[in-house]
Amino acid sequence: MENNEKRPPMKKFDIKTIKRIFSYMKQKHKWTLALVLFCIIANTAANIASSLFLETLVDNYITPLIGVENPVYTELIKAVGIMASFYLIGVVTIFIYTRVMVNISQSTLKTIRDEMFSKMQRLPIKYFDTHTHGDIMSHYTNDTDTLEQMIAQSLPQLIASAITIVGVFIAMVVTNIFLTLVVMVSLFIMLSITKQVAGKSGKYFIKQQQAIGKVNGYIEEMINGQKVVKVFCYEDKAKEEFDKINGELFEAMNQAHKFANILMPILVALGNVQYALVAIVGGILAINGIGNITTGLIIAFLQLSKTFTRPIGQISQQLNSVVMALAGAKRIFELMDEEPEQDNGYVTLVNAKYENGVLTETRERTGIWAWKHPHHDGTLEYKEVKGNIELLDVDFAYEEGKTVLHDISIYAKPGQKIAFVGATGARKNYYNKSIKSFL
């Protein structure tokens, strides 16, 4: 049945949820996370070094060989070898940290699923009646899938992009301040567009996660109750309700991916415009002798500018995945934070057997059950369970203060099964579970 509980709107970046995710990651992977950070920094440094070395390669090793009758390529080959070593470092480091992050993400999700399942065993029946089974299943499937993608891909990509942006910006300022200003103007335009588009898509990604759980819950309920649906001719009503919630999912997914998919082409186009502007401005400055700009410097700066703008697009793409994953993580942690069922009883059901006509407790499965009742004086009393059940003047409520059953009396003899019977959709499931638990 549908969960009508209203959840408070989630902020795009719930810091509390992010910290909680990191706490799970650090439980077993504190040093491997340090290794990942080191590899990301090393990869960024190698990329920046390769871009900067282009200036030296062109001006000191390629240009002097132009027009020479018998050029000697020894030094050029050595320089190319240095360039290749930078790229090799980049390949090795990115392989290491992506491989390690896969292991971290799977291990973290295993811990979360184990805790979530353990907590679910201690929740009251009320929770499972007010939350559809499909929605609960969605915590283990859709929500954990988005969280896995964030930990394994989005998170390291965001960190790598942020470090790259800072490192490349410093390199560009050191290389040439005039060309850096051209890149900064383009960056301002990119960030303005990213903020507008990503903000709209992020809102719908959150709605998408909630709608997926809702659809899964309704489908699971209809499949389990298909016989009842047929008997009471509920098909049209069921289809009408499904069309409604499926339409909500369509709207959320359509809007989310519409804004997310148009962002990258826009940023790529702006990046190409920026690339052309840097080349034009660099050429003009070199022709006029401003800033001591050489051909090698222009080539190196063009590479730096592409390295600088590429992470901007990557961040904008990954932000949507992060927002969606945080929405899923919040749903998971809501389940894990539910109040467990408190056992305030003082009577325990135990295996029992008769010894010399006296009922005593045993660890063996004898087929005889007894209620163990401790007295104030420390003695124990055992009373055999016969199966005669009497519920007298029982009140029932889903929520305190909202009684739905009042003064109900039920008598059951051993072997009898008693359940509430009524039209489909009348919320009898909880009552039946409660009665069966007594029987």
TIPA-713990 format. One record per residue: residue in one letter; x, y, z of N, C-alpha, C in turn. Coordinates in steps of 0.1 Angstrom, whole numbers, plus 5000, padded with zeros to 4 digits. Each point is the difference from the previous one (the first is absolute). Example, Ala and Ser with C-alpha at 12.3 -4.5 7.8 and 13.67 -1.06 7.14 Angstrom:
REM residues 2
A513249435078499150125000500950125000S499650114993500950115000499250115008
//
This chain:
REM residues 439
M500849885000499250125000500950125000E499450114996500850124998500450075013N501250055000500550075012499750154998N499150055008499650144999500850095008E501049955007500850095009500850104992K499950125003500750104993501450025005R501049994991501450025004500350154999P500850065009500550134998500950014988P499950124993500950014988501450005004M500849924992501549995003500850114993K500950055007500950104994500949934990K500550074990500749944989501249935006F500750055010501249945006499849995015D499549895004499749985014501449965006I500650105007501349985006500049885010K498949995008499949895009500049864994T499349994988500049874993501449984994I500750104995501349984994501049955011K499950075011500949965011499849855005R498749964999499749875004500549904990I499950034988500649914989501549985002F500750125002501449995002500449925013S499150015010500349925012500049854997Y499149964991500049864997501349964991M500450094992501149984991501349995008K500150085011501250005008500149895010Q498949935002500149895010501049904997K500149964987501049894996501050054990H499950124995500850044989500750145002K500450035012500650135003501350024992W500949904999501250014994499949994984T499049914996499849994986499450134994L499250075008499550134995501250104999A501049995009501250094999500749974987L500149874997500749964988499250054987V498750005001499250054989500350154998L500050085011500350144999501450034995F501049925004501350014995500149984985C499349904995500049964986499350114992I498950065005499350114993500950124999I500750035011500950124999501249974990A500549885001501149974991499550004985N498849954998499550004986499850154995T499550085009499850144996501350074997A501049975009501450064998500649964987A499849874996500549954988499450064988N498750025001499350074988500450144999I500250075011500450144999501450014995A500949915005501450004995500149974985S499249914995500049974986499650124992S499050075005499650124992501050115000L500650025012501150105001501249974991F500349875000501249954993499950024985L498750024995499850024986500850134995E500050105009500750134996501549974998T500649925009501449974999500249914987L499149914998500249904989499950084987V499150094998499950074988501150104998D500250095010501050114999501449955000N500449905007501449965002500449884992Y499049914996500449884993499449994986I498950064997499449994987500350124991T499850125005500350124992501450014995P501049975009501450014995500349904988L499249904999500349904989499450044987I499150105000499350044988501050074990G500049954988500950064990501449955000V500449915010501449955001500249894990E501150004992500249904990500249865005N500849995011500349875006499650005014P498750005003499650015015500449885008V500350025012500449895009498849995010Y499449885001498849985008500249945014T501349995004500349945012499350075012E500250135001499450075011498550014999L499450004988498650004998499449875005I500749894997499549875004500049995016K501150055006500050005015498850095005A499850114994498950095005498649934998V499849924989498849934998499949895011G501149945003500049905011499650055013I500450135003499650065013498550034999M499550044989498650034998499249875002A500549894994499349875002500049955014S501050035008500149965014498950075008F499750134996498950075007498749934997Y499849964988498749934996499949875007L501249935001500049875006499650015015I500550105007499750025014498550035001G499450074991498650035000499249874998V500449924991499249874997500149915013V501249995005500249915012499250045012T500050135003499350065012498549994998I499550034988498649994998499549865001F500849904995499649865001499949965015I501050045008500149965014498850065008Y499750134999499050055008498649964995T499849984988498649954995499849865005R501149924999499949865005499749995015V500750085007499950005015498650055004M499550114993498750055003498849904998V500249914990499049904998499949915012N501249965005500049915012499450085012I500450125002499450085011498550014999S499550034988498650024999499249875003Q500549894995499349875002500149965015S501150025006500149975014499150095009T500050134996499150095008498649974998L499549964988498649974998499749875007K500949905001499749885007499850035015T500850095005499850035014498650075003I499750094990498750075002498849914998R500149914990498949904998499949915012D501149955006500049925012499350075011E500450125003499450085011498550034997M499750034988498650034996499149875002F500549894996499249875002499949975014S501150015008499949975014499050105007K500050124997499150105006498649964996M499849964987498649974996499449885008Q500949915005499449895008499550055013R500450125005499650045013498950114999L499550024988498950104998498649945003P499150085005498749955003499249974987I498949925002499249974988499450134994K499750095009499550134995500850064989Y501349995001500850064989499849944987F499849875000499949924987498650024994D499050045009498750024995499850154995T500850095005499950144995501150034990H500849904996500950014989499949884991T499850034987499849884991501249924999H499849874997501249914999500950044988G499450054990500750044988500950125003D499550095008500850125004501149965009I499849905009501149955008501049934992M499649924990500949934991500850104992S499450124997500750104992501350055008H499950005013501250045008501249914997Y499749874998501149904997500450004986T499250054991500449994986500350144994N499050084997500250134994500850105008D499750015013500750095009501549965001T500249875002501449965002500850014987D499349984989500750014987500550144997T499150105003500450144998501250035010L499949955012501150035010501349934995E499949884995501249934995500750094988Q499150054991500650084989500650125005M499550065011500550135005501449975006I500149895009501249975007501149964990A499749914990501049944991500450104989Q499150094995500350084989499950155002S498850045005499850155001500950065010L500149945012500850065011501550024996P500749894995501450024996500150104988Q499050004991500050094989499950155004L499150025010499850145005501350045007I500749925008501250045007501150024990A500149914990501050024990499850134992S498750034997499750124992500350135008A499749995013500350125008501550035001I500749895003501550025001500650044986T499549954989500450044987499850154997I498850045004499650144997501050105008V500249965013500950095008501549994994G500449884997501449994995500250064987V499149984991500150064986499950155001F499150065009499950145001501350065004I500749945010501350055004501050004989A500049894992500949984989499750114989M498850034997499650104990500550145005V499850035012500450135005501550024999V500749895003501550014999500450014986T499349934991500450004986499750144993N498850055001499650124994498750065006I500150125005498950055007498950054990F500450054989499150064990499149894995L500649884996499149894995499249945011T500550015012499249955011498750085002L500150134998498850085001498949964989V500549964988499049964990499349875005V500849915006499449885005499050025011M500350105009499250035011498650064996V500050084989498750054995499249884995S500649914993499249884995499549925012L500949995010499649925012498850065007F499950135001498950075006498749964993I500050004986498849974993499749855002M500949915000499849865002499349985014L500650065010499549985013498550055002S499750114993498750065001499049904994I500349944988499149914993499949875009T501249955005499949885008499250015012K500050125007499250025012498649994997Q499650064989498550014996499549864996V500849934991499549874995500149895010A501250005007500249895010499050015012G499750135003499050025011498649944997K499650024988498749954995500049855000S501049944994500149854999500149935013G500850065010500249945013498749995007K499150104999498749995007499249884995Y500049984987499249894994500749865003F501350005001500649875004499649955013I499850105010499549965013498649944999K499250074993498649954998500049874993Q501049974991500049884992500249885010Q501050015010500249905009498849965008Q499350115005498749975007499049944992A499950044987498949944992500349864996I501349964999500449864997499549915011G500350045012499649925012498549995000K499250104997498650005000499449904989V500650014988499649914989500349855004N501249985005500449865004499049955011G499750085009499149965011498649964995Y499550084991498649984994500049874992I501149984992500149884991500049885009E500950005010500149885009498749975007E499350105004498749985007499049944990M499950054988499149954990500349864996I501349964999500349874996499649905011N500350035013499749925011498449985001G499350114997498650005002499249984987Q500649944990499449994987498749915001K500049905008498849925001498850085006V500350085010499050085006499550104990V500950064992499750104990499049944990K500249884996499249934990498649975006V500049955013498749965006499150125002F500650115004499150125002500050104989C500449954988499950094988500750135002Y501250005005500750135003501050044990E500049934988501050024989500050154996D498950064996499950134995500550105010K499649985013500550105010501549985003A500549884999501449985002500850064989K499549994987500750064989500050155001E498850055004499950155001501050055010E500249935012500950055010501549984995F500249894993501449984995500450114990D499050034991500350104990500350145006K499450025012500350135007501450005005I500449905008501350005006501149984989N499749924990501049984989500250134992G498950084999500150134994500950105008E499949995013500950085009501449964998L500349874999501449964997500550054987F499149984990500450054986500450155001E499150085006500350145000501350045007A500249935012501350035007501249964992M500049874994501149964992500250084988N498950034993500150084988500750145002Q499550065011500550145003501549995004A500349905009501449985005501049984989H499749914991500949964989500050104989K498950074998500050114990501050115003F500050055013500950105003501449955001A500249875005501349955002500749974986N499249964990500649964987500350124991I499450125002500350114992501250085006L500449975012501050085006501449974994M500449884998501349964995500250064986P499049984990500350064987500250155000I499250075009500250155001501450035005L500549925011501350035005501149974990V499849894992501049964990500150114989A498950064996500050114990500750125006L499750035012500650125006501549975002G500449885003501449975001500750014986N499449974989500650024987500150144997V499050085003500150154998501250065008Q500149955013501150055008501449964994Y500149884995501249954993500450094989A499050044992500350084988500450145005L499350065010500350135005501550005005V500449905008501350005005501050004989A499849924989500949994989500150144993I498850064998500050134993500750115008V499750015013500650105009501549975001G500349875002501549975001500750044988G499449974988500750044987500250154999I498950075004500150154999501150055009L500149955012501050045010501449974995A500149884994501449954995500450094989I499150034990500350094989500550145004N499350055011500350135004501150015011G500649885003501150005010499650035014I498849975003499550025014500049885008G500650015012500149885009501049904997N500950024991501049904996499449874997I499050004992499349874996500649944988T500349875002500649924989498949904995T500449934989499149904994499849895010G501149955007499949905010499150045012L500150125004499150055011498650004996I499650044988498650004995499549855000I500849914995499649864999499849945014A500950035009499949965014498850055007F499750134998498950075006498749944995L500049984987498749944994499749865007Q501149925002499849875007499550035014L500650105007499650035014498650045000S499550084991498750054999499049894999K500349904991499149894998500049915013T501249995006500049925013499350075011F499950134999499350085010498550004998T499550004988498550004998499449875000R500849894997499449875000499449965013P500850025012499449975013498750075003I499850124994498850085003498849924995G500149954988498949914995499849885007Q501249935004499949885008499350025013I500350115007499450035013498550024998S499650074990498650034998499249874997Q500749904993499349884998500049915012Q501050005008500149925012499150055011L499850135000499250065011498649945000N499449984988498749945000500049865006S501149924997500149875005500150005016V500750105004500250025015498750035007V499350104994498750035005499049885001M500049934989499149885000500549895010A501349995001500549905010499750045014L500150135003499750055013498649995004A499150014990498649985002499849855004G500649914992499949865004500649975013A501250065003500649975013499250055012K499350114998499150065010498949905003R499449944989498949905002500649885008I501249964997500649895007500150035015F500650125002500350035014498750035008E498950044993498750015007499549875005L500249894992499649875005500949965011M501350024999500949965011499850085013D499450124999499850085012498649985006E499249914994498749985005500149945014E499150035009500049955014499749854999P500949915006499749865000498949975010E499449884998498949965009500649965014Q499450065010500549985014499249885006D500849915005499349885007500050035015N498850055005499950045014499349885008G499949894994499349895007500949935010Y499449935009500849945010499849855000V499349954989499749864998500849954988T500749895000500749954989499549864996L500049984987499549874994501349914999V499949885006501249915000499649864996N501049924996499849864998499949935014A499149915001499849945014499849844998K500149945012499849855000499549975015Y499449885001499649965013501049905006E500450035012500949915008499349965013N499749885001499349955012498750085003G499350034988498850075001500150155002V501250055000500350155002500550064987L499350114996500450074988501350085002T501049974992501350075002500550054986E500950095000500550064988501149914994T500150004987501149924993500450074987R501249974996500550064987499649914988E499549885003499649914989498750044995R499849964987498750024993499149885004T499150025009499149895005498650014994G499750114994498650024995499150055011I500550025012499350065011500550145003W499150095001500450145002499450055014A500750095006499550055013500450145001W499150075008500350145004500850005013K501250074999500950015012499750135007H499549995012499650125007500950025013P500850105001500850025012499250075011H500149955013499450075011501050095007H499450085009500950105007500949935009D499749885005500949935010501149924993G500150024986501049934993499649864994T498949955004499549874995499450024986L500049894992499550004987498849914999E499050044993498849924998499849984985Y499749874996499949964986498549964998K499450054990498649974997500049954985E499549884998500049944986499050084991V500550024988499250074990499049904994K498750025002499049914995499550044986G500050134997499550044987498650065001N499450015012498850075002500250155001I499650074991500250155000498750075002E500250105009498850095003500550145000L499550084991500350144999498750075004L500050075011498850065006500150155000D499050064994499850155000501350074995V500549954988501350054995499850134991D500750105003500150124991501249994991F499950054988501150004991500150144993A501350054998500250124992501349994993Y500150064988501350014993500850115007E499350115004500750115006499350035014E500750045009499450035013499050114999G498849985006498950094999499149994989K500349904990499149984989499649855000T499149975008499549865002499249964988V500349884994499349954988499149885004L500449935011499349895005499750025015H498849985004499750035014499249895006D500449955012499349905007499849874992I501049954994500049884992500349885009S499249905000500249875007500149894991I501049915001500349894991500349885009Y499449884996500249885007500549904989A501249935003500549914991500449875007K499649894995500449875005501249954993P500749905006501249954993499749954986G500850054990499949964986499150094992Q499350095006499150094993500950124994K499550054989500650124994498950114999I500350125005499050105000500750124993A499250064991500550124993498850094997F500350134998499050104996499849984985V498750014996499649984986499250124996G500450064988499350114995500450034986A499550114994500350044986501550034999T500549984988501450034998500350155002G501350025005500350145002499650055014A499449925008499450045013501050005011R501349984997501050005010499849905011K499849874996499849895009501349935003N501050034992501349925001500650015013Y500050115006500650025014499349925010Y498750005000499249935009500249854999N500049954988500349864998501349955005K501150084997501349975005500050005015S499350105006500050015015499449885006I498849954994499349895006500849874998K500649984988500849884997501249995010S500650125004501150005009499649945013F498750015004499649945013499749854998L499649974988499749864998501249924996
//
